[in-house]
Amino acid sequence: MKRDHRPYYVKQLDLAFQRWYVRRFLRPQFEYLGDGFTFLKPWHVQLFQGPICLGEYADVIATRDLPVRLTVWPEKEGSGGGILIGRHALISPGVRISSASEVTIGDSCMFASSVYVTDSDWHGIYDRTSALGHSEPVRIGNNVWVGDSAIICKGVTIGDNSVVGAGSVVAGDVPSNVVVAGNPARIVRDIDPDREMITRAHWFADPQALRDGFDAIDREKLQNNALLKWLRSLLFPRKGD
């Protein structure tokens, strides 16, 4: 579809249902889920074991072909393993985060589609029957941007404000305020720490104003949509829909 044919009230009902789904089915699976969240297609978000914590004002987007998976498989039953994600996170379709030791992610971090973060090998080099292999905690700082299909490996620390290029494999520590790319990832440029950095925290500085702004856009774009025309576009789509 080239445009959203839903009437405004239908979109609002859809968003309300998705919020209800998160509260009813996902929130009980989190150790902690902060307020102000937005989940799109939350039935394609999968949580396994825990603890898994997600801070306030998170945006999580999943699709049927690219579900979001947050998995904790502790080294020992009842100890080890955990995923802690700070405030204002953006988690895109296909993101997978797997923990046997601990994965800690700071505030205002953005993860593009199909990013994989893991703190374990999940099999031993010499003992292929080992369920976990070697594991080391992963630490990702504040305001880190991880590009499409990048892989963050065990034991890695990424400093504040750094960017991981699309398709990169990060097997070593990344300092703050740099851009890394490649396999294995290497520093390709510096980020000026003295230049003003606009983060997702700024985006959510006034959450009510942000919600009102999006609502005004929806009202304007969808105001001429009608229920029967929307149903027709679903059942009998035409060129230009």
C-alpha positions in Angstrom: 0.0 0.0 0.0 1.2 3.5 -0.9 -0.8 5.1 1.9 -2.7 4.3 5.0 -6.4 3.9 4.1 -7.7 3.4 7.6 -10.0 5.9 9.2 -8.5 7.8 12.1 -10.6 6.0 14.7 -9.6 2.6 13.3 -5.9 3.4 13.6 -6.5 4.5 17.2 -8.3 1.3 18.0 -5.4 -0.7 16.5 -2.9 1.2 18.6 -5.0 0.8 21.7 -5.2 -3.0 21.1 -1.4 -3.2 20.7 -0.9 -1.3 24.0 -3.4 -3.7 25.7 -1.5 -6.7 24.2 1.8 -5.5 25.7 0.3 -4.9 29.1 -1.5 -8.2 29.1 1.0 -10.6 27.5 4.5 -9.0 27.4 4.8 -6.9 30.5 4.5 -9.9 32.9 7.4 -11.5 31.1 9.7 -8.5 31.7 11.5 -8.1 35.0 10.8 -4.4 34.4 9.1 -2.5 31.6 9.1 1.2 31.9 6.1 3.5 31.0 5.8 5.4 27.7 6.5 2.4 25.5 5.5 1.9 21.9 5.4 -1.6 20.5 4.4 -2.2 16.9 3.2 -5.8 16.2 4.0 -6.9 19.7 2.8 -10.4 19.1 6.1 -10.8 17.1 8.2 -9.9 20.2 9.5 -13.0 21.9 11.0 -13.2 25.4 12.7 -16.2 26.8 13.5 -16.6 30.5 15.0 -13.6 32.3 15.6 -11.2 33.9 15.0 -8.8 31.0 14.5 -5.1 31.8 13.5 -2.4 29.3 13.5 1.3 30.4 11.0 4.1 29.8 9.9 5.4 26.4 11.1 2.4 24.4 10.2 2.0 20.8 10.1 -1.7 19.7 9.1 -2.7 16.2 8.7 -6.3 15.1 7.3 -8.0 12.0 6.2 -11.5 11.2 9.3 -12.2 9.1 11.7 -10.3 11.5 10.6 -10.9 15.1 12.4 -9.4 18.0 13.9 -12.0 20.3 15.3 -11.3 23.8 16.8 -14.5 25.3 18.4 -15.3 28.6 20.0 -18.7 29.0 22.0 -18.5 32.3 25.3 -20.3 32.8 23.9 -21.9 35.9 20.3 -22.4 36.8 19.1 -19.5 38.9 22.2 -17.4 38.4 23.9 -15.5 35.6 22.4 -14.1 32.5 20.3 -11.0 32.1 19.5 -8.2 29.6 19.2 -4.7 30.9 18.3 -1.9 28.4 18.0 1.7 29.4 15.6 4.5 28.6 14.6 5.7 25.2 15.7 2.6 23.3 14.9 2.0 19.6 14.7 -1.7 18.8 14.0 -2.5 15.1 12.7 -5.6 13.4 14.9 -8.7 13.6 17.0 -7.6 16.6 18.2 -10.5 18.7 19.9 -10.1 22.1 21.1 -13.3 23.8 22.6 -13.5 27.2 24.3 -16.3 29.3 26.3 -13.8 31.3 25.0 -10.2 31.1 24.2 -7.7 28.4 23.9 -4.1 29.6 22.8 -1.3 27.3 22.6 2.3 28.2 20.1 5.1 27.5 19.1 6.4 24.0 20.6 3.5 22.1 19.4 2.6 18.6 19.5 -0.9 17.1 18.7 -1.2 13.3 17.2 -4.2 11.7 18.7 -7.7 12.3 21.3 -6.6 14.8 22.6 -9.5 16.9 24.1 -9.0 20.4 25.5 -12.0 22.3 27.6 -12.5 25.4 28.4 -16.1 24.6 29.8 -18.5 22.0 26.9 -20.9 22.8 29.1 -23.9 22.0 32.6 -24.9 23.0 35.4 -25.1 20.4 36.5 -28.6 21.6 33.2 -29.6 23.3 30.5 -29.0 20.7 27.9 -30.5 23.0 28.4 -27.6 25.5 25.2 -25.6 25.6 26.9 -22.2 26.3 30.6 -22.3 25.5 32.6 -19.3 26.8 30.7 -16.2 27.9 31.7 -12.7 28.9 29.5 -9.7 29.7 28.7 -7.1 27.0 28.5 -3.4 27.9 27.0 -0.9 25.5 27.1 2.8 26.6 24.7 5.6 26.2 23.5 6.9 22.8 25.1 4.1 20.8 23.8 3.5 17.2 24.2 0.0 15.9 23.7 -0.4 12.1 21.8 -3.0 10.1 22.8 -6.6 10.5 25.8 -5.8 12.8 27.0 -8.4 15.3 28.2 -7.5 18.8 30.3 -10.4 20.2 31.0 -11.5 23.8 33.1 -9.5 26.1 32.7 -6.3 24.0 32.4 -2.8 25.6 31.2 0.0 23.4 31.6 3.6 24.6 29.1 6.4 24.6 27.9 8.0 21.4 29.7 5.6 19.1 28.3 4.2 15.9 28.7 0.6 14.5 28.4 0.5 10.8 26.0 -1.8 9.0 27.2 -5.4 8.7 30.1 -4.9 11.1 31.3 -7.7 13.4 32.5 -6.2 16.7 34.8 -8.5 18.5 36.9 -6.0 20.5 36.2 -2.9 22.6 35.1 0.3 20.9 36.0 3.6 22.6 33.5 6.5 23.0 32.9 8.9 20.1 34.0 6.9 17.2 32.5 5.2 14.1 33.6 1.6 13.5 32.9 -0.6 10.5 34.1 -3.8 8.9 34.8 -7.4 9.8 36.4 -7.2 12.3 35.2 -3.7 13.0 37.9 -1.0 13.0 37.7 2.8 13.7 37.0 4.7 10.5 36.4 8.2 11.9 36.1 10.1 15.1 33.0 11.9 16.4 33.6 15.4 17.8 32.7 15.2 21.5 32.4 19.0 21.7 29.7 19.2 19.1 26.1 19.2 20.4 24.7 15.7 20.3 20.9 15.4 19.9 19.8 12.1 21.3 16.5 10.2 21.7 16.3 11.6 25.2 15.8 15.0 23.6 13.1 13.5 21.3 11.2 12.5 24.5 11.9 15.6 26.5 8.1 16.5 26.4 6.3 13.1 25.8 2.8 14.7 25.9 3.7 17.2 23.2 5.3 14.4 21.1 2.1 12.3 21.4 -0.1 15.3 20.5 2.1 16.1 17.5 1.8 12.6 16.1 -1.9 12.6 16.8 -2.3 15.8 14.9 -0.5 14.3 11.9 -2.7 11.2 12.0 -5.9 13.3 12.1 -4.8 15.4 9.1 -3.5 12.5 7.0 -6.5 10.2 7.7 -9.3 12.7 7.9 -10.8 11.8 4.5 -10.5 8.0 4.9 -13.8 6.0 5.1 -14.4 2.6 6.5 -15.8 1.1 3.3 -13.0 2.4 1.2 -10.5 1.0 3.6 -12.1 -2.4 3.5 -12.2 -2.2 -0.3 -8.4 -1.5 -0.4 -7.8 -4.6 1.7 -10.1 -7.0 -0.2 -9.8 -5.5 -3.7 -6.6 -3.4 -3.9 -6.2 -1.2 -7.0 -3.2 0.4 -8.7 -2.4 3.5 -6.6 -3.6 2.1 -3.3 
